[in-house]
Amino acid sequence: MSGMPASTPRATAPTLAELYTPKLVTTLREGYGPARLRADAIAGLTVAIVALPLSMAIAIASGATPGAGLTTAIVGGFLVSALGGSRYQIGGPAGAFIVLVAACIARHGMEGLILATLMSGVFLMLIGGLRLGTYIKYIPHPVTVGFTAGIGVIILSSQLKDLFGLTLAGPEPGPLAEKLPALAAALPSLNGITLALSAGTIGLILLLRRYRPHWPGLLIAVVLAAGLTAGLDLPVDTIASRFGGIPAGLPAPALPDVSVAKMLAVLPEAIGFALLGAIESLLSAVVADGMTGRRHRANCELVAQGVANIGSALFGGICVTGTIARTATNVRAGATSPVSGMLHAVFLLLFLLVAAPLAGYIPLAALAGVLAVVAWNMLERHAIGTILRHSRADTLVFGATFFLTLFRDLTEAILVGVALGGAIFIDRMARLVQVEQHKPFVGEDAADRLSGSDSGLQYLRGEAPFAAGVASDPDLVVYRLSGAFFFGSAATVGAVLDRIADRHRALVLDFSGVALMDSTAALTMIGALRKASGRNVTLHLAGASPAIRGALATHGLKDGEVQVHPDLDTAVRAARLALDQARTS
């Protein structure tokens, strides 16, 4: 019928094939030429230089061999990049797994670890296939900071023996409460040469990071330590003395010994590997998204992580996940596609084939120094301070997760942290329910009554008249947030703001209806605002309460990054004025 408004076309839902198409296929369809290959090769080599010492150090700290760490980085890293849902993700062994892997090896041996890794890969594929990856966003920020910090402390404590060259009377205890007294009792056996090597490694890494941040500090420090050890024949433990070196190539693939009894025995470890792997890989993908403005496909990424863990297990490797530090290095090195991650695995394989004998000279003290720096970085001091300042509730969630990670179990810590976060959120929502006098829950219908005056028509109900300039201006958008803005809705709001900021030059956010903002939401909002600002979008914040403004400031929003206005009308007028001035200038 004439006069009826045209229906707005709806975006068709993506098909199953589109949801699980690897980003490698997507980028190749865009067009892939020599220039992109050259950029990806440089980025892949840069990441391989970082991954080489880290992979060996993480494997040794986990109770495995350095060769198993390199195998994991090669096989797992290649499969993650080839099949994953992120353009920039780098897979390999991660420091977050050290605690779980070491405990699994202590209980079930290397065969049990390989079986648990294979089972975790199957679980990850099921999680991704059932599209459950979306729900990882419901883990609050204080929980991730808490378990990451707890793992950092445990990693640091696990390296004290090799950092100081201590000799223990018996096996090194696993639990922190037993480990520290045993290490303290062994202090008289301290090896001065070992301590000097580890301290020199740490000092050189930190100096290079500050004064030559683009140099491969980890590799330089380890190579120099190996050169000193070999040249001066220093009496310290090396890869060759403890492990007999590393193999010059990948082992042949083989299935572990599988039985129902063994599968049931390692089931808790397999579930823990899958849970932590899903969290770590998606956090890493989110970091890459924040650095590049791209969007990963969570469930496709989890399926790839599952395949990578199965592949690593078949070749005798350990757990694979997305690694935040190596992924960020990949982005900063100029990667353009998953080809960089695949090439990083190829470069590591070339090292195994060509230079494996030289790795035997690497002192364990140097690798312990590398892990000490990694552990220190896992203690996100700024994030912890922000949580402690933000609210007692977030502090409680962080503290519970942190201490349970240290003294109980990582899986238990995550579950308790998420449960506490949910309970605190429910409590916050209950406190917001108020009954105000003379204000019904649902507003009554009323006519739009106008009155005449010398200056024109005025709305008696206090509503602003329809502003055609706002409605039709393609460069201005007003977006109103209402209700509780918390970790459950943060990812969705961030994605919407990203899409809006792609098509407009001025963005007005009406916060007058937001009653609550937690730390996860505040960080998401700040990230979205900064990405929009990077695209030269003018940002205006309207009607935010002092508590909301304080939360944003506490989490790092600086003065001048957004224009703050007391109400929506003022914000819209300011945005339109700025746009008019920009058009006429």
C-alpha positions as CSV (number, residue, x, y, z in Angstrom):
1,M,0.0,0.0,0.0
2,S,1.1,3.5,-0.8
3,G,2.0,5.6,2.3
4,M,3.3,2.7,4.3
5,P,6.9,3.0,5.4
6,A,9.4,0.7,3.6
7,S,10.5,-2.2,5.7
8,T,14.0,-2.1,7.0
9,P,16.1,-4.9,5.6
10,R,17.3,-7.3,8.2
11,A,20.7,-8.8,8.2
12,T,20.5,-12.5,7.5
13,A,21.9,-14.7,10.2
14,P,25.2,-16.3,9.4
15,T,25.2,-19.9,8.3
16,L,26.9,-22.7,10.1
17,A,29.7,-22.8,7.5
18,E,30.3,-19.0,7.9
19,L,30.5,-19.3,11.6
20,Y,33.2,-22.0,11.5
21,T,35.1,-20.8,8.4
22,P,38.7,-20.2,9.6
23,K,40.0,-16.7,9.4
24,L,42.8,-18.0,7.2
25,V,40.2,-18.7,4.5
26,T,38.6,-15.2,5.0
27,T,41.9,-13.4,4.6
28,L,42.9,-15.4,1.5
29,R,39.6,-14.5,-0.1
30,E,40.3,-10.8,0.5
31,G,43.4,-11.1,-1.7
32,Y,46.8,-12.2,-0.5
33,G,49.9,-11.0,-2.3
34,P,53.7,-10.7,-1.9
35,A,53.5,-7.6,0.3
36,R,51.3,-9.3,2.9
37,L,53.4,-12.4,2.8
38,R,56.5,-10.4,3.5
39,A,54.8,-8.6,6.4
40,D,53.6,-11.9,7.8
41,A,57.0,-13.6,7.5
42,I,58.7,-10.8,9.4
43,A,56.0,-11.0,12.1
44,G,56.2,-14.8,12.2
45,L,60.0,-14.6,12.7
46,T,59.7,-12.0,15.4
47,V,57.2,-14.2,17.3
48,A,59.3,-17.3,16.8
49,I,62.3,-15.5,18.4
50,V,60.1,-14.8,21.5
51,A,58.5,-18.2,21.5
52,L,61.7,-20.2,21.3
53,P,63.0,-19.6,24.9
54,L,59.5,-19.3,26.4
55,S,58.3,-22.7,25.0
56,M,61.3,-24.5,26.5
57,A,61.0,-22.6,29.8
58,I,57.3,-23.3,30.3
59,A,57.7,-27.0,29.5
60,I,60.6,-27.4,31.9
61,A,58.6,-25.5,34.7
62,S,55.6,-27.8,33.9
63,G,57.7,-31.0,34.5
64,A,58.0,-31.9,30.8
65,T,61.0,-31.7,28.5
66,P,62.1,-28.6,26.6
67,G,61.5,-30.6,23.4
68,A,57.9,-31.2,24.4
69,G,57.5,-27.4,24.7
70,L,58.8,-26.8,21.2
71,T,56.7,-29.6,19.8
72,T,53.6,-27.9,21.3
73,A,54.5,-24.5,19.8
74,I,55.1,-26.0,16.4
75,V,52.2,-28.4,16.0
76,G,49.7,-26.6,18.2
77,G,50.7,-23.1,17.0
78,F,50.4,-24.1,13.3
79,L,46.9,-25.7,13.8
80,V,45.6,-22.7,15.9
81,S,46.5,-20.3,13.2
82,A,45.4,-22.4,10.3
83,L,42.0,-23.3,11.7
84,G,41.2,-20.5,14.2
85,G,38.7,-17.7,14.3
86,S,41.2,-14.9,14.9
87,R,43.5,-13.3,12.4
88,Y,46.3,-12.8,14.9
89,Q,46.1,-15.5,17.5
90,I,49.4,-17.3,18.3
91,G,49.0,-20.7,20.0
92,G,51.5,-22.6,22.1
93,P,52.4,-23.6,25.7
94,A,51.3,-20.9,28.2
95,G,52.5,-20.0,31.6
96,A,48.9,-20.2,33.0
97,F,49.0,-24.0,32.4
98,I,52.2,-24.7,34.4
99,V,50.4,-25.4,37.7
100,L,47.8,-27.7,36.1
101,V,50.3,-29.6,33.9
102,A,52.9,-30.1,36.7
103,A,50.1,-31.5,39.0
104,C,48.9,-33.8,36.2
105,I,52.4,-35.1,35.5
106,A,53.0,-35.7,39.3
107,R,49.8,-37.7,39.5
108,H,49.6,-39.6,36.3
109,G,53.0,-39.3,34.5
110,M,53.6,-38.0,31.0
111,E,51.3,-40.6,29.5
112,G,48.5,-39.4,31.7
113,L,49.2,-35.8,30.7
114,I,49.1,-36.6,27.0
115,L,45.8,-38.4,27.4
116,A,44.3,-35.5,29.4
117,T,45.5,-33.1,26.7
118,L,43.9,-35.2,24.0
119,M,40.6,-35.3,26.0
120,S,40.7,-31.6,26.6
121,G,40.9,-31.1,22.9
122,V,37.8,-33.1,22.4
123,F,36.0,-31.1,25.1
124,L,37.1,-27.8,23.5
125,M,35.8,-28.9,20.1
126,L,32.4,-29.8,21.8
127,I,32.3,-26.4,23.6
128,G,32.9,-24.6,20.3
129,G,30.6,-26.9,18.3
130,L,27.8,-26.3,20.8
131,R,28.4,-22.5,20.5
132,L,29.2,-22.2,24.2
133,G,32.2,-20.0,23.7
134,T,29.9,-16.9,23.8
135,Y,29.4,-17.6,27.5
136,I,33.0,-17.2,28.4
137,K,32.2,-13.4,28.6
138,Y,30.3,-14.1,31.8
139,I,33.6,-14.5,33.7
140,P,34.1,-11.2,35.6
141,H,37.3,-9.2,35.2
142,P,38.3,-9.6,38.9
143,V,38.2,-13.4,38.5
144,T,40.6,-13.3,35.5
145,V,43.0,-10.9,37.2
146,G,42.8,-13.0,40.4
147,F,43.7,-16.4,38.9
148,T,46.3,-14.9,36.6
149,A,48.0,-13.2,39.5
150,G,47.8,-16.4,41.6
151,I,49.4,-18.4,38.7
152,G,52.1,-15.8,38.5
153,V,53.0,-16.2,42.1
154,I,53.0,-20.0,41.8
155,I,55.3,-19.8,38.7
156,L,57.7,-17.5,40.5
157,S,57.9,-19.8,43.5
158,S,58.4,-22.8,41.2
159,Q,61.5,-21.1,39.7
160,L,63.2,-20.2,43.0
161,K,65.2,-23.5,43.1
162,D,66.7,-22.9,39.7
163,L,67.1,-19.1,40.2
164,F,69.3,-19.7,43.3
165,G,70.8,-23.0,42.4
166,L,69.4,-24.7,45.6
167,T,69.9,-28.4,46.4
168,L,66.9,-29.9,48.3
169,A,67.2,-32.9,50.5
170,G,64.2,-34.6,48.7
171,P,61.7,-33.9,45.9
172,E,60.5,-30.3,45.7
173,P,57.0,-30.0,47.3
174,G,54.2,-28.9,45.0
175,P,51.9,-26.9,47.4
176,L,53.0,-23.4,48.1
177,A,52.7,-23.7,51.8
178,E,55.1,-26.7,51.8
179,K,57.4,-25.5,49.1
180,L,58.5,-22.2,50.7
181,P,59.7,-23.7,54.0
182,A,61.6,-26.4,52.1
183,L,63.3,-23.8,49.9
184,A,64.1,-21.7,52.9
185,A,65.7,-24.7,54.6
186,A,67.9,-25.2,51.5
187,L,69.3,-21.6,51.3
188,P,72.7,-22.7,52.7
189,S,73.2,-24.6,49.4
190,L,72.8,-21.5,47.3
191,N,75.0,-21.5,44.2
192,G,76.5,-18.0,43.6
193,I,77.3,-18.7,39.9
194,T,73.7,-19.8,39.2
195,L,72.3,-16.8,41.0
196,A,74.6,-14.4,39.0
197,L,73.4,-16.0,35.8
198,S,69.7,-15.8,36.6
199,A,70.1,-12.2,38.0
200,G,72.0,-11.2,34.9
201,T,69.4,-12.7,32.6
202,I,66.6,-10.9,34.4
203,G,68.5,-7.6,34.5
204,L,69.4,-7.8,30.8
205,I,65.8,-8.5,29.8
206,L,64.5,-5.5,31.8
207,L,67.2,-3.2,30.5
208,L,66.5,-4.2,26.9
209,R,62.8,-3.9,27.4
210,R,63.3,-0.3,28.6
211,Y,66.0,1.0,26.3
212,R,65.6,-1.3,23.3
213,P,62.0,-2.4,23.4
214,H,62.1,-3.7,19.8
215,W,65.0,-6.0,20.3
216,P,64.3,-9.7,21.2
217,G,65.4,-9.3,24.8
218,L,64.4,-12.8,25.9
219,L,66.4,-14.5,23.2
220,I,69.4,-12.2,23.5
221,A,69.6,-12.8,27.3
222,V,69.3,-16.6,26.9
223,V,71.9,-16.8,24.1
224,L,74.4,-14.7,26.1
225,A,73.9,-16.9,29.1
226,A,74.4,-20.0,27.0
227,G,77.6,-18.5,25.5
228,L,79.0,-17.7,28.9
229,T,78.2,-21.2,30.2
230,A,79.8,-22.9,27.2
231,G,82.8,-20.5,26.9
232,L,83.7,-20.5,30.6
233,D,82.6,-24.1,31.3
234,L,80.5,-22.9,34.2
235,P,79.4,-25.5,36.8
236,V,75.6,-25.0,36.4
237,D,72.7,-27.2,35.2
238,T,72.0,-26.9,31.5
239,I,69.4,-28.5,29.2
240,A,72.0,-31.0,28.1
241,S,73.0,-32.0,31.7
242,R,69.4,-32.4,32.9
243,F,67.5,-33.5,29.8
244,G,70.2,-34.7,27.4
245,G,69.5,-31.9,24.9
246,I,66.5,-31.6,22.6
247,P,65.6,-33.8,19.6
248,A,66.5,-32.5,16.1
249,G,63.0,-32.8,14.7
250,L,59.5,-33.7,15.6
251,P,58.7,-37.2,17.1
252,A,56.5,-39.6,15.2
253,P,52.8,-39.2,16.0
254,A,51.3,-41.9,18.3
255,L,48.2,-42.5,20.3
256,P,48.6,-42.7,24.1
257,D,47.5,-45.7,26.0
258,V,43.7,-45.3,26.2
259,S,41.4,-47.2,28.6
260,V,38.2,-46.3,30.4
261,A,40.0,-46.4,33.8
262,K,42.7,-44.0,32.7
263,M,40.3,-41.7,31.0
264,L,38.3,-41.5,34.3
265,A,41.5,-41.0,36.3
266,V,42.6,-37.9,34.2
267,L,39.0,-36.6,33.6
268,P,39.3,-33.8,36.2
269,E,42.6,-32.6,34.7
270,A,41.1,-32.7,31.2
271,I,38.2,-30.6,32.3
272,G,40.6,-28.1,33.9
273,F,42.7,-27.9,30.8
274,A,39.6,-27.3,28.6
275,L,38.2,-24.7,30.9
276,L,41.5,-22.7,31.3
277,G,42.3,-23.2,27.6
278,A,38.9,-21.7,26.6
279,I,39.4,-18.7,28.9
280,E,43.0,-18.0,28.0
281,S,42.5,-18.4,24.2
282,L,39.4,-16.1,24.1
283,L,41.1,-13.5,26.4
284,S,44.0,-13.5,24.0
285,A,41.7,-13.1,21.0
286,V,40.0,-10.2,22.8
287,V,43.3,-8.5,23.4
288,A,44.1,-8.8,19.6
289,D,40.7,-7.4,18.8
290,G,41.3,-4.4,21.0
291,M,44.7,-3.7,19.3
292,T,43.4,-4.1,15.8
293,G,39.7,-3.2,15.8
294,R,38.9,-6.7,14.3
295,R,36.4,-9.3,15.7
296,H,37.2,-12.9,16.3
297,R,34.8,-15.8,16.1
298,A,34.8,-17.4,19.5
299,N,33.4,-20.8,18.7
300,C,35.5,-21.3,15.6
301,E,38.5,-20.4,17.8
302,L,37.6,-23.0,20.4
303,V,37.2,-25.7,17.8
304,A,40.7,-24.8,16.5
305,Q,42.1,-24.9,20.0
306,G,40.6,-28.4,20.4
307,V,42.1,-29.7,17.2
308,A,45.5,-28.1,18.2
309,N,45.4,-29.9,21.6
310,I,44.7,-33.2,19.9
311,G,47.5,-32.6,17.4
312,S,49.9,-31.7,20.2
313,A,49.1,-34.7,22.2
314,L,49.6,-37.0,19.2
315,F,53.1,-35.7,18.8
316,G,53.9,-35.9,22.5
317,G,53.4,-32.2,23.3
318,I,51.6,-30.5,26.2
319,C,48.5,-28.2,26.4
320,V,48.0,-25.6,23.7
321,T,46.2,-22.3,24.1
322,G,46.2,-18.8,22.7
323,T,49.1,-16.8,24.3
324,I,48.5,-13.2,25.1
325,A,52.1,-12.0,25.0
326,R,53.0,-13.7,21.8
327,T,49.7,-12.7,20.1
328,A,50.3,-9.0,21.1
329,T,53.9,-9.3,19.7
330,N,52.4,-10.7,16.5
331,V,50.1,-7.7,16.1
332,R,52.9,-5.2,17.0
333,A,55.2,-6.8,14.5
334,G,52.8,-6.0,11.6
335,A,51.0,-9.3,11.0
336,T,48.2,-9.2,8.5
337,S,46.7,-12.7,8.6
338,P,47.0,-16.1,10.3
339,V,49.9,-16.9,7.9
340,S,52.2,-15.2,10.4
341,G,51.3,-17.7,13.1
342,M,51.8,-20.6,10.7
343,L,55.2,-19.2,9.7
344,H,56.1,-18.8,13.3
345,A,55.7,-22.6,13.7
346,V,57.7,-23.2,10.6
347,F,60.6,-21.1,11.9
348,L,60.6,-23.0,15.2
349,L,60.7,-26.3,13.3
350,L,63.7,-25.0,11.3
351,F,65.4,-24.2,14.6
352,L,64.8,-27.8,15.7
353,L,66.3,-29.2,12.5
354,V,69.3,-26.9,12.3
355,A,70.3,-25.7,15.8
356,A,69.0,-28.3,18.3
357,P,72.5,-29.3,19.5
358,L,73.2,-25.7,20.5
359,A,70.2,-25.6,22.8
360,G,72.0,-28.1,25.2
361,Y,74.2,-25.3,26.4
362,I,71.3,-23.1,27.7
363,P,71.6,-22.9,31.5
364,L,68.4,-23.6,33.4
365,A,69.1,-20.5,35.5
366,A,68.6,-18.4,32.3
367,L,65.3,-20.0,31.5
368,A,64.2,-19.6,35.2
369,G,65.1,-15.9,34.8
370,V,62.9,-15.7,31.7
371,L,60.0,-17.3,33.6
372,A,60.5,-15.0,36.5
373,V,60.0,-12.0,34.2
374,V,56.9,-13.7,32.7
375,A,55.5,-14.4,36.2
376,W,56.1,-10.7,37.2
377,N,54.2,-9.6,34.2
378,M,51.3,-11.9,35.1
379,L,50.9,-9.9,38.3
380,E,48.8,-7.1,36.6
381,R,49.7,-4.5,39.2
382,H,47.7,-1.7,37.6
383,A,44.6,-3.9,37.2
384,I,44.9,-5.2,40.8
385,G,45.2,-1.6,42.2
386,T,42.2,-0.5,40.1
387,I,40.1,-3.4,41.5
388,L,41.1,-2.7,45.1
389,R,40.2,0.9,44.7
390,H,36.9,0.3,42.8
391,S,34.8,-1.6,45.3
392,R,34.9,-4.0,48.2
393,A,32.8,-6.4,46.2
394,D,35.2,-6.7,43.4
395,T,38.1,-6.9,45.9
396,L,36.3,-9.9,47.6
397,V,36.0,-11.7,44.2
398,F,39.6,-11.0,43.3
399,G,40.9,-12.0,46.8
400,A,38.9,-15.3,46.8
401,T,40.1,-16.2,43.4
402,F,43.7,-15.3,44.1
403,F,44.0,-17.2,47.4
404,L,42.1,-20.2,46.2
405,T,44.5,-20.4,43.2
406,L,47.4,-20.2,45.5
407,F,46.3,-22.7,48.2
408,R,43.6,-24.9,46.6
409,D,42.9,-25.5,43.0
410,L,42.7,-23.3,39.8
411,T,39.4,-24.8,38.6
412,E,37.9,-24.4,42.1
413,A,39.1,-20.8,42.2
414,I,37.5,-19.9,38.9
415,L,34.2,-21.6,39.8
416,V,34.1,-19.9,43.3
417,G,35.0,-16.5,41.7
418,V,32.3,-16.7,39.1
419,A,29.7,-17.8,41.7
420,L,30.8,-14.9,44.0
421,G,30.5,-12.4,41.2
422,G,27.0,-13.7,40.3
423,A,25.9,-13.5,44.0
424,I,27.2,-10.0,44.4
425,F,25.5,-8.9,41.2
426,I,22.2,-10.3,42.4
427,D,22.7,-8.4,45.6
428,R,23.4,-5.2,43.8
429,M,20.3,-5.6,41.6
430,A,18.2,-6.2,44.7
431,R,19.4,-3.0,46.3
432,L,18.3,-1.0,43.2
433,V,14.6,-2.0,43.6
434,Q,13.0,1.1,45.2
435,V,9.4,2.3,45.4
436,E,9.1,6.1,45.0
437,Q,6.0,8.0,46.1
438,H,3.7,9.3,43.4
439,K,5.6,7.5,40.7
440,P,3.9,4.4,39.2
441,F,6.0,1.6,37.9
442,V,4.6,2.1,34.4
443,G,4.0,5.6,33.2
444,E,0.5,6.7,32.3
445,D,-0.4,7.6,28.8
446,A,-0.6,11.3,28.2
447,A,-1.3,13.6,25.2
448,D,1.4,15.7,23.6
449,R,-0.2,19.1,24.6
450,L,1.3,22.3,23.3
451,S,0.9,25.9,24.3
452,G,1.5,29.0,22.3
453,S,3.9,31.7,23.2
454,D,5.7,34.6,21.7
455,S,8.8,32.5,21.1
456,G,6.9,29.6,19.6
457,L,5.3,26.3,20.7
458,Q,6.5,24.8,23.9
459,Y,5.9,21.2,25.2
460,L,3.9,21.3,28.5
461,R,5.2,17.8,29.4
462,G,8.8,18.9,29.4
463,E,9.7,16.9,26.3
464,A,12.0,18.4,23.7
465,P,10.4,18.8,20.3
466,F,11.4,16.6,17.4
467,A,14.8,17.7,16.1
468,A,15.0,17.0,12.4
469,G,18.7,17.8,12.3
470,V,19.4,15.0,14.8
471,A,17.2,12.5,13.2
472,S,18.5,13.1,9.7
473,D,22.1,14.0,10.3
474,P,24.1,10.9,9.1
475,D,27.2,11.9,11.1
476,L,25.5,12.0,14.5
477,V,24.1,9.1,16.5
478,V,22.6,9.1,20.0
479,Y,22.8,5.9,21.9
480,R,21.1,5.4,25.2
481,L,22.2,2.8,27.7
482,S,19.9,1.7,30.5
483,G,19.7,-0.8,33.3
484,A,22.7,-2.6,34.8
485,F,25.9,-2.4,32.7
486,F,28.0,-5.4,34.0
487,F,30.2,-8.2,32.8
488,G,27.3,-10.1,31.3
489,S,26.4,-7.3,28.9
490,A,29.8,-5.7,28.4
491,A,30.8,-7.6,25.3
492,T,27.5,-7.0,23.6
493,V,27.5,-3.3,24.3
494,G,31.2,-3.0,23.1
495,A,30.4,-4.7,19.8
496,V,27.4,-2.4,19.2
497,L,29.4,0.7,19.9
498,D,32.1,-0.5,17.6
499,R,29.6,-0.9,14.8
500,I,28.1,2.6,15.5
501,A,31.4,4.3,15.6
502,D,32.3,2.9,12.1
503,R,29.5,4.9,10.4
504,H,29.4,8.3,12.3
505,R,31.5,11.2,13.2
506,A,29.8,12.1,16.5
507,L,28.6,9.7,19.2
508,V,26.5,10.8,22.1
509,L,26.1,8.2,24.9
510,D,23.2,8.8,27.2
511,F,24.1,7.2,30.6
512,S,21.2,8.7,32.5
513,G,19.5,5.2,32.6
514,V,22.5,3.3,33.8
515,A,22.2,2.4,37.5
516,L,25.3,0.2,37.9
517,M,28.7,-0.3,36.2
518,D,31.2,-2.9,37.3
519,S,34.9,-3.0,36.5
520,T,34.5,-5.3,33.4
521,A,31.9,-2.9,31.9
522,A,34.1,0.1,32.7
523,L,37.1,-1.4,30.9
524,T,34.9,-2.4,27.9
525,M,33.5,1.1,27.7
526,I,36.9,2.8,27.9
527,G,38.2,0.4,25.2
528,A,35.3,1.2,22.9
529,L,35.6,4.9,23.5
530,R,39.3,4.9,22.7
531,K,38.8,2.9,19.5
532,A,36.1,5.3,18.4
533,S,38.4,8.3,19.3
534,G,41.1,6.7,17.2
535,R,38.7,6.8,14.2
536,N,38.3,10.6,14.8
537,V,34.8,10.2,16.2
538,T,33.8,12.9,18.7
539,L,32.5,11.4,21.9
540,H,29.9,13.0,24.3
541,L,28.8,11.5,27.6
542,A,25.5,12.6,28.9
543,G,23.7,12.2,32.2
544,A,26.3,9.9,33.9
545,S,26.0,9.8,37.6
546,P,29.0,10.7,39.8
547,A,29.5,7.0,40.6
548,I,29.6,6.1,36.9
549,R,32.0,8.9,36.1
550,G,34.2,7.9,39.1
551,A,34.3,4.3,37.9
552,L,35.4,5.3,34.4
553,A,38.1,7.6,35.8
554,T,39.3,5.0,38.2
555,H,39.8,2.5,35.3
556,G,41.8,5.0,33.3
557,L,39.6,7.4,31.4
558,K,41.5,10.6,31.2
559,D,40.2,14.2,31.2
560,G,39.5,15.3,27.6
561,E,39.0,11.8,26.1
562,V,35.2,12.4,26.1
563,Q,33.1,15.5,26.6
564,V,30.9,15.2,29.7
565,H,27.5,16.9,29.8
566,P,24.8,17.0,32.5
567,D,22.0,15.9,30.2
568,L,21.1,14.6,26.8
569,D,19.9,17.9,25.3
570,T,23.1,19.7,26.2
571,A,25.2,16.9,24.8
572,V,23.2,16.8,21.5
573,R,23.5,20.6,21.1
574,A,27.3,20.4,21.7
575,A,27.7,17.5,19.2
576,R,25.7,19.3,16.5
577,L,27.7,22.5,17.1
578,A,31.0,20.7,16.8
579,L,29.9,19.0,13.6
580,D,28.7,22.3,12.0
581,Q,32.1,23.9,12.9
582,A,34.0,20.9,11.4
583,R,32.0,21.1,8.1
584,T,32.5,24.9,7.7
585,S,36.2,24.9,8.6
